[in-house]
Amino acid sequence: MSVEVSVVLPAYNEEATIEQTIHTTLDTLDSFLPKGRYEVLVAEDGCDDNTPKIAARIAGEDRRVQHVHSDTRLGRGSALERAFRISSGETLVYFDTDLATDMSHLEELVESVRSGEYDIATGSRWIPGNVAERPAKRSIPSRGFNTLVRFLLDSKLQDHQCGFKAFDRSVLFALLDDIGDEHWFWDTEVLVRAQERGYRVKEFPVDWVPGEETKVDLVRDVFGMGSQILRCWWEIAVQPRITRGVTIAGGSLLVLVAVALMSLYIDPSAVVEHMSKADPWYIAGATLVYLVSWPLRGLRYRDILQELGYNEGIWFLTGAVFISQTGNLVIPARVGDAVRAYVVKMRRKIPYASGFASLAVERVFDLLTITVLASAVFFVLAAMGIDAGSLGSISQSRRDSGQTAIVVAIGVGLAAILALVGIIASVRSDRNFVRSTISAISSDSYADYLASVIERFTSDIQTVASTPKSFARIGASSVGIWILDVVTALLVFAAFNVQLSLITFVAVGFFAVSVGNLAKVLPLSPGGVGLYEGAFTLIVVMFTPVTGPVAVSAAIVDHAVKNVLTVIGGIISTLVLNVSLTTAVEESRNIEASNTD
């Protein structure tokens, strides 16, 4: 006779109860199912007590029982999934081994799915008709969790975490590829995605008494499940709607809103007038200076890849950088980063993992260089005695805005420096500070994934910066790149005939460009258009007597020179390297940094 029902008991350090639980389960199944039509699998999840020995002994004595052993802790979700894949039944069931749910409900659970009436069945402690004794320390987090799941994930169920569920085999296996969690959130995600696809889900009241000890950490695991709710919300409700058209429209709308708000304080006609009077020779000089920075970008990228074990030519890599930066201008959310990984993979067979690793290192050096430049100039300004309070002609609202921009920029910079110090300290230490810190907050699979990403990231940084010589070489080219970026802005600024002392002109220019680029860290618009101009203008107006229209005009022309030159270079590079930017953008959407082929 073939097995129809497979019951999985997830077990982690259950030596005190597992034997009684197995016998109770067998007796209950025997009361309503034909002999030989069911099996019980003990999904032993890397226990460090006597649970494996007990489960193995019982499995050796009773052919209805299987022991599914794991040497390491998989997480409840992964342990369940592994056992379900080994099982034979068409109706798959699991419940918690503490038997908190009264076993008198097992027949209803099994038959709801076995009969074909429902695809999934789940017990509930929160709908009328149940008897559930829950202490406040467990009921309050549970109600909050279920409310969030219903609100954010559009679930119609009252209780998602009751450990008493049954699934149609084909339905569960159709859902498993989309399940991202491996621990406590696993069954909640199954229920949410089942409802999203229109499967029939039955929720019925059960009598429930909490076990003496829960394996759920009410701080780490609840926090972790909260992060999983947000992940699912993003994947289900947001990500499918983020098409190229929506992204471009959203970024364009942000720019229009910024322009509209700016026009309340600055006369647009005055901006246009100042731009028309700008000295074209200075702007031409700015264009040439910015053009010189691009081979330097290719040189730095070559040095980074060499440290990762790949030797490529400067001009090819300069073209790859041009194409990726053009991608960032066309579409926000830094799509160009994935485009560059795609280009070096397709044209030079550099694995995606290495492509993304090199980009990560490049971003770190960029952020640190900008931060150092901004911080250095800020202290120079302070030493010179230039502050907002001394500029009586500037309105209080503009002073406040400028001060806010400075605080934000300094905050971003300090956070970047502290994060890097912590990361490198972790890599150089025998202790894994990254994983231990994240694990102290949450132990779910998403936290584990995040820890793995950061560990890989820190390893890449350590590889590139492993010697003082390589660190100095890449650091020097980064400083050169951003000095040329600032000089470009200063030449544009000079085109508007601003009357400032040389020291103030250079210091404020460095600071404005640095803060403007820090503002672009948020990928809210294509190429940071609007963000850069706004931050640049605030700094200039705050620290100098330069009027708003002049500052805005300089910021717009500066950013336009850089973006136009980038697009031209990107177009030429796509032709020379025979790369379709449209294809690269489409293909890069499917690239994950974890790919290693």
C-alpha positions in Angstrom: 0.0 0.0 0.0 1.3 3.5 -0.9 1.8 6.2 1.6 -0.8 9.0 1.4 0.1 11.1 4.4 3.6 12.2 5.6 3.9 13.9 8.9 7.1 15.8 9.7 8.1 16.5 13.3 10.7 19.4 13.4 13.1 18.5 16.2 15.8 20.6 17.8 17.1 19.4 21.2 13.8 17.6 22.1 15.3 14.6 24.0 12.9 15.1 26.9 9.7 14.8 24.7 10.5 13.4 21.3 9.8 9.7 22.1 6.4 10.5 23.6 5.6 12.8 20.7 6.3 10.2 18.1 4.2 7.6 19.9 1.3 10.0 20.4 1.5 11.0 16.7 1.5 7.3 15.6 -1.5 6.5 17.8 -3.5 9.5 16.6 -2.8 8.8 12.9 -3.7 5.1 13.5 -7.1 6.2 14.8 -8.4 7.6 11.5 -6.0 6.4 8.7 -5.6 2.9 7.2 -2.5 1.1 8.3 0.4 1.5 5.9 -1.0 4.8 4.5 1.1 7.2 6.6 4.6 7.8 7.7 6.3 10.0 10.4 9.6 11.7 9.6 11.7 13.2 12.5 13.4 16.3 10.9 16.3 16.4 13.4 17.9 19.8 12.9 21.5 19.6 14.1 20.8 18.7 17.7 23.5 18.7 20.3 21.6 16.5 22.8 20.3 12.9 22.6 17.5 13.6 20.2 19.3 12.0 17.2 20.0 8.8 19.2 16.4 8.5 20.3 15.0 9.2 16.8 17.4 6.7 15.2 16.4 4.0 17.7 12.7 4.4 17.2 13.1 4.5 13.4 15.0 1.2 13.7 12.2 -0.3 15.7 9.2 1.0 13.7 9.1 1.0 9.9 6.5 3.8 10.0 9.2 6.2 11.3 12.1 7.8 9.5 15.0 9.7 11.0 16.1 12.7 8.8 19.4 13.7 10.4 21.4 16.9 9.8 24.9 17.4 11.2 24.5 21.2 11.3 21.6 23.6 12.2 19.6 24.3 9.1 16.8 26.3 10.5 13.2 25.1 11.0 12.1 26.0 7.5 15.0 24.3 5.8 14.7 21.2 8.0 11.0 20.9 7.2 11.6 21.4 3.4 14.4 18.8 3.4 12.1 16.2 5.1 9.2 17.0 2.8 11.3 16.4 -0.2 12.3 13.0 1.2 8.7 12.0 2.1 6.4 9.9 0.0 2.9 11.2 0.8 0.7 13.4 -1.3 -0.6 15.2 1.9 2.2 16.7 3.8 1.7 17.7 7.5 3.8 19.2 10.2 3.2 20.3 13.8 5.4 21.4 16.7 6.9 18.5 18.7 5.8 20.1 22.1 2.2 19.1 21.0 0.9 22.5 22.1 -2.0 22.0 19.7 -4.5 19.4 20.9 -4.1 16.3 18.8 -7.8 15.9 18.6 -7.6 18.4 15.7 -5.2 16.3 13.6 -7.9 14.4 11.7 -9.5 17.7 10.6 -6.2 19.1 9.6 -5.2 16.1 7.5 -8.6 15.4 5.9 -9.1 19.0 4.9 -6.3 18.6 2.4 -6.4 14.8 1.8 -10.0 15.1 0.7 -9.1 17.6 -2.0 -11.3 20.3 -0.5 -8.4 22.6 0.4 -4.8 23.0 -0.8 -3.5 24.1 2.6 -4.9 23.9 6.1 -3.7 25.6 9.2 -4.7 25.8 12.8 -5.5 29.1 14.4 -5.2 30.4 18.0 -6.8 33.8 17.1 -10.2 33.0 15.6 -13.5 32.4 17.5 -14.0 28.9 18.8 -10.4 28.2 19.9 -9.1 27.7 23.4 -5.6 29.2 23.7 -3.7 30.1 26.8 -1.0 32.7 25.9 1.0 34.7 28.4 1.2 38.4 27.5 4.9 38.2 26.6 4.0 35.9 23.8 0.6 37.0 22.8 1.4 40.7 22.3 4.3 40.0 19.8 2.2 37.4 18.1 -0.7 39.7 17.6 1.6 42.5 16.4 3.3 40.1 13.9 0.0 38.8 12.5 -1.4 42.3 12.1 1.7 43.4 10.1 1.4 40.3 7.9 -2.2 41.1 7.2 -1.6 44.8 6.6 1.6 44.6 4.5 1.2 41.3 2.8 -2.6 41.3 2.2 -3.2 38.1 4.0 -6.7 37.1 5.1 -5.6 34.8 7.9 -5.6 35.5 11.6 -2.8 33.3 12.8 0.2 32.6 10.5 2.6 31.1 13.0 0.6 28.3 14.6 2.8 25.2 14.2 0.0 23.0 12.9 -0.3 22.8 9.1 -1.0 20.5 6.2 -0.2 21.0 2.5 -1.1 19.4 -0.8 2.3 18.1 -2.1 2.1 19.5 -5.6 0.9 22.9 -4.2 3.7 23.2 -1.6 6.4 22.2 -4.1 5.1 24.8 -6.6 5.6 27.4 -3.9 9.0 26.4 -2.5 11.2 28.0 -5.2 9.8 31.4 -4.1 10.3 30.9 -0.4 13.2 33.0 0.8 13.2 32.2 4.5 14.8 29.1 6.1 13.7 29.5 9.7 10.7 30.7 11.7 9.1 32.8 8.9 9.1 29.9 6.4 5.5 28.7 7.0 4.2 32.3 7.1 5.7 33.0 3.7 4.2 29.7 2.4 0.7 30.9 3.5 1.2 34.4 2.1 2.4 33.2 -1.3 -0.3 30.5 -1.5 -3.0 33.2 -1.1 -1.3 35.4 -3.6 -1.5 32.6 -6.2 -5.2 31.9 -5.4 -4.8 28.5 -3.7 -7.5 27.4 -1.3 -6.4 27.9 2.3 -8.5 26.7 5.3 -8.0 28.3 8.8 -9.8 26.6 11.6 -9.8 27.1 15.4 -7.7 24.8 17.6 -7.2 24.2 21.3 -3.7 25.2 22.2 -1.6 25.3 25.3 2.0 26.7 25.1 4.9 24.4 25.9 7.0 25.0 28.9 9.9 26.4 26.8 9.8 28.1 23.4 12.7 27.9 20.9 11.8 31.4 19.6 14.0 34.2 20.9 11.5 37.0 21.5 14.1 39.6 20.6 16.3 38.2 17.9 13.7 36.1 16.1 10.8 38.5 16.2 13.1 41.2 14.9 14.3 38.8 12.2 10.7 37.9 11.2 10.0 41.6 11.0 12.7 42.0 8.4 11.3 39.0 6.5 7.9 40.7 6.4 9.5 43.8 4.7 11.4 41.5 2.3 8.2 39.8 1.2 6.4 43.1 1.0 9.1 44.3 -1.4 9.1 41.2 -3.5 5.4 40.8 -3.7 4.0 44.3 -3.6 6.8 46.6 -4.8 9.4 44.9 -7.0 6.9 43.6 -9.7 5.8 47.2 -10.2 9.3 48.7 -10.6 9.5 48.6 -14.4 11.9 50.7 -16.4 9.1 53.1 -17.3 8.0 53.4 -13.7 11.6 54.0 -12.5 12.2 56.7 -15.1 8.9 58.3 -14.4 9.5 58.3 -10.7 13.0 59.8 -11.0 11.7 62.4 -13.4 8.9 63.3 -11.0 11.4 63.8 -8.2 13.4 66.2 -10.4 10.3 68.1 -11.4 9.2 68.4 -7.7 12.7 69.6 -6.8 12.6 72.2 -9.6 9.1 73.3 -8.5 10.1 73.7 -4.9 13.3 75.5 -5.9 11.3 77.9 -8.1 9.4 79.1 -5.0 12.7 80.7 -3.7 14.6 81.3 -6.9 13.4 83.0 -10.0 13.8 80.5 -13.0 14.2 83.4 -15.4 17.1 84.7 -13.5 18.8 81.3 -13.6 18.3 81.1 -17.4 19.7 84.7 -17.7 22.9 83.8 -15.7 23.4 80.6 -17.7 23.3 82.5 -21.0 26.0 84.9 -19.7 28.4 82.2 -18.6 31.9 82.4 -20.1 32.1 79.6 -22.7 35.9 79.4 -22.4 35.8 78.4 -18.8 33.1 75.8 -19.6 35.2 74.4 -22.4 38.2 74.2 -20.0 36.0 72.4 -17.5 35.0 69.9 -20.1 38.6 69.1 -21.0 39.5 68.7 -17.3 36.6 66.3 -16.7 37.6 64.4 -19.9 41.1 63.8 -18.4 39.6 62.2 -15.3 38.2 59.3 -17.3 41.4 57.5 -18.2 42.3 57.9 -14.5 39.1 56.0 -13.7 40.1 53.2 -16.1 43.6 53.1 -14.5 42.1 52.8 -11.0 39.7 50.0 -12.2 42.6 48.2 -13.7 44.5 48.3 -10.4 41.5 47.0 -8.5 41.0 44.1 -10.9 44.7 43.3 -10.8 44.5 42.8 -7.1 41.6 40.4 -7.7 43.7 38.5 -10.2 42.6 39.9 -13.6 44.8 41.9 -16.0 43.0 44.1 -18.5 43.8 47.2 -20.6 43.1 50.7 -19.4 41.2 51.7 -22.5 38.8 48.8 -22.4 38.1 49.4 -18.7 37.7 53.1 -19.3 35.0 52.2 -21.9 33.4 49.8 -19.4 33.2 52.6 -16.8 31.7 55.0 -19.4 29.0 52.5 -20.3 28.1 51.8 -16.6 28.0 55.5 -15.7 25.7 56.0 -18.7 23.5 53.3 -17.4 23.3 55.1 -14.1 22.2 58.2 -15.9 19.5 56.4 -17.9 18.0 54.5 -15.1 18.2 55.2 -11.3 19.0 52.7 -8.5 22.6 52.3 -9.8 21.6 49.9 -12.6 24.9 50.8 -14.2 26.8 48.9 -11.6 25.3 45.7 -12.8 25.8 46.8 -16.4 29.5 47.1 -15.9 29.6 43.6 -14.3 27.8 42.3 -17.4 30.2 44.1 -19.8 33.4 42.7 -18.3 31.8 39.3 -18.1 30.7 39.2 -21.7 33.8 40.8 -23.2 36.6 39.6 -20.9 35.1 36.6 -19.1 35.5 38.1 -15.7 33.1 36.3 -13.3 30.1 38.3 -12.1 31.3 37.9 -8.5 34.6 39.5 -9.3 32.9 42.2 -11.3 30.7 43.2 -8.4 33.6 42.8 -5.9 35.6 45.3 -7.9 32.7 47.7 -8.0 32.2 47.4 -4.2 35.8 48.3 -3.6 35.6 51.2 -6.0 32.5 52.6 -4.2 34.3 52.4 -0.8 37.3 54.4 -2.1 34.9 56.9 -3.7 32.9 57.4 -0.6 35.9 57.7 1.6 37.7 60.1 -0.7 34.7 62.3 -1.0 34.2 62.2 2.8 37.9 63.1 3.5 37.8 66.0 1.0 34.5 67.3 2.5 35.8 67.0 6.0 39.2 68.6 5.3 37.6 71.6 3.6 35.0 71.9 6.4 37.8 72.2 8.9 39.6 74.7 6.7 36.4 76.8 6.5 36.1 76.6 10.3 39.7 77.6 10.7 39.1 80.6 8.4 36.3 81.7 10.6 33.7 81.4 7.9 30.3 80.3 9.3 26.6 80.8 8.5 26.2 83.1 11.4 28.5 85.7 9.9 26.4 86.0 6.7 23.8 88.4 7.7 22.4 88.8 4.2 21.4 85.1 4.1 17.9 84.3 5.3 17.4 82.2 8.4 15.7 79.5 6.4 18.7 79.2 4.1 21.1 79.1 7.0 19.1 76.3 8.6 18.9 74.4 5.3 22.7 74.7 4.8 23.4 73.6 8.3 21.1 70.6 7.8 22.9 69.7 4.6 26.3 69.9 6.4 25.1 67.7 9.3 23.7 65.1 7.0 26.9 65.1 4.9 29.1 64.8 8.0 26.8 62.1 9.4 27.1 60.0 6.1 30.8 60.5 6.1 31.4 59.5 9.7 29.1 56.5 9.3 31.1 55.4 6.2 34.4 55.8 8.0 33.2 54.0 11.2 31.7 51.2 9.1 34.9 50.7 7.2 37.0 50.7 10.3 34.7 48.1 11.9 34.6 45.9 8.8 38.4 45.9 8.4 38.9 45.3 12.1 36.6 42.3 11.8 38.6 41.0 8.8 41.9 41.4 10.6 40.7 39.9 13.8 40.3 36.2 14.7 36.8 37.0 15.8 34.0 37.5 13.3 32.6 40.8 14.5 30.2 41.2 11.5 28.4 37.9 12.0 28.3 38.1 15.8 26.9 41.6 15.7 24.2 40.7 13.2 23.4 37.4 15.0 22.9 39.3 18.2 20.1 41.2 16.5 18.5 38.5 14.4 19.2 34.8 13.7 16.9 34.3 10.7 18.0 33.4 7.2 17.8 37.0 5.9 20.2 38.1 8.7 22.5 35.2 7.8 22.4 36.2 4.1 23.2 39.8 5.1 26.1 38.7 7.2 27.4 36.6 4.2 27.2 39.5 1.9 29.1 41.8 4.3 31.7 39.1 4.9 32.3 38.7 1.2 32.4 42.5 0.8 35.0 42.9 3.6 37.1 40.0 2.1 37.2 41.8 -1.2 38.3 45.1 0.4 41.0 43.3 2.4 42.2 41.6 -0.8 42.6 44.9 -2.7 44.0 46.8 0.3 46.1 43.9 1.5 49.4 45.8 0.9 50.2 49.4 1.7 51.4 49.9 -1.9 48.1 48.8 -3.6 46.1 50.7 -1.0 48.2 53.9 -1.7 48.0 53.5 -5.5 44.2 53.0 -5.6 43.7 55.7 -3.0 45.9 58.2 -4.9 44.0 57.6 -8.1 40.7 58.1 -6.2 42.0 61.4 -4.9 43.1 62.4 -8.4 39.7 61.5 -9.9 37.7 63.6 -7.3 40.1 66.6 -7.4 39.6 66.7 -11.2 35.8 66.5 -10.6 36.1 69.5 -8.2 38.3 71.5 -10.5 35.7 70.9 -13.2 33.1 72.5 -11.0 35.4 75.4 -10.0 36.0 76.2 -13.7 32.3 76.2 -14.3 31.8 78.3 -11.2 34.4 80.8 -12.5 32.4 81.1 -15.7 29.8 83.1 -13.8 32.3 85.8 -12.7 31.7 85.2 -8.9 33.5 87.7 -6.7 35.2 85.6 -4.0 38.7 85.4 -2.6 40.7 82.5 -4.0 40.8 80.6 -0.7 37.1 80.9 -0.2 36.4 80.1 -3.8 38.4 76.9 -3.7 37.4 75.8 -0.2 33.6 76.3 -0.8 33.9 74.7 -4.2 35.5 71.6 -2.8 32.9 71.4 0.0 29.9 72.0 -2.3 31.0 69.3 -4.8 31.7 66.8 -2.0 28.4 67.3 -0.3 26.6 67.3 -3.6 28.1 63.9 -4.4 27.3 62.6 -1.0 23.7 63.5 -1.6 23.8 61.4 -4.8 24.4 58.3 -2.6 20.7 58.0 -2.5 19.7 56.5 -5.9 16.4 58.5 -6.2 16.8 60.0 -9.6 18.8 59.2 -12.8 22.4 60.3 -12.2 21.4 62.1 -9.0 19.9 65.0 -11.0 18.2 67.4 -8.6 20.0 66.0 -5.6 23.4 67.2 -6.6 22.1 70.6 -7.7 20.2 71.1 -4.5 23.0 70.2 -2.1 25.6 72.2 -4.1 23.4 75.3 -4.1 22.7 75.1 -0.3 26.4 75.0 0.5 27.3 77.8 -1.8 24.5 80.1 -0.6 25.2 79.3 3.0 28.9 80.0 3.0 29.2 82.8 0.5 27.4 86.0 -0.6 26.7 84.4 -4.0 23.0 84.6 -4.8 20.7 81.6 -5.2 20.2 82.0 -9.0 24.0 82.1 -9.6 24.6 79.1 -7.4 21.8 77.1 -9.1 23.1 78.1 -12.5 26.6 76.9 -11.7 25.3 73.7 -10.2 23.2 72.9 -13.3 25.9 73.7 -15.8 28.5 71.7 -13.8 26.3 68.6 -13.6 25.2 69.0 -17.2 28.9 69.2 -18.5 29.7 66.0 -16.5 26.5 64.1 -17.6 26.7 65.1 -21.3 30.3 64.1 -21.5 29.5 60.8 -19.7 26.7 60.0 -22.2 28.9 60.8 -25.2 31.6 58.7 -23.8 29.1 55.9 -23.1 27.7 56.0 -26.7 31.2 55.9 -28.2 32.2 53.0 -25.9 29.2 50.9 -26.8 30.0 51.3 -30.5 33.8 50.5 -30.0 33.1 47.6 -27.7 30.1 46.4 -29.7 27.8 46.5 -26.6 24.1 47.3 -26.7 23.3 49.4 -23.6 19.6 48.3 -23.8 20.6 44.6 -23.9 23.1 45.2 -21.1 20.5 46.9 -18.9 18.0 44.1 -19.5 20.5 41.3 -18.9 21.9 43.0 -15.8 18.6 42.9 -14.1 19.0 39.1 -13.9 22.5 39.3 -12.5 23.0 38.6 -8.8 26.3 39.4 -7.0 26.3 35.9 -5.7 26.8 34.3 -9.1 30.2 32.7 -9.4 30.1 31.2 -13.0 
